[in-house]
């Protein structure tokens, strides 16, 4: 007779499964992930895994949503302690980079892989929207306050693209060390900021 688990126990088991799935996705991409391989790493049968996630798409969606939520929590926490918008901008950049290197599998899941249409659930859309707003909202505020000038979304994407590119280079071993990464990150942010500062008459 199967043992009945409490809701909290089911949540904990699903979280354990997502952690393993995240590692598999980072190594092989979503299309290369096998429910059987995940179950084997956990010492389970595939049938046991399907009790918690009825289909591979369900597991991919839950894993991607959880990664987005952890990323957004990190960015929100950094934003709360900022004294002004400039400090918030720096704090968000620091938190973004810290998350990428602390949780590289989650970072790749969020930013390195495409998303199957079958994963397009309300929960995942909400998680994606939240992260996008966190990465663009502070720039909109800076434009509204006259600290920056131009299309806020384009400026935010310029910040993101430069930072993401440097993170990918560092993860691939193309940058010598953390000090080099930090110098380049700050210089890239300075260049984007200088280009977006209001032009004085």
Secondary structure, 3 states (H helix, E strand, C coil): CCCCCCHHHHHHHHHHHHHHHHHHHHHHCHHHCCHHHHHHHCCCCHHHHHCCCCCHHHHHHHHHHHHHHHHHHHHHHHHHCCCCHHHHHHHHHHHHHHHHHHCHHHHHHHHCCCCCHHHCCHHHHHHHHHHHHHHHHHHHHHHHCCCCCCCHHHHHHHHHHHHHHHHHHHHCCCCCCHHHHHHHHHHHHHHHHHHHCCCCC
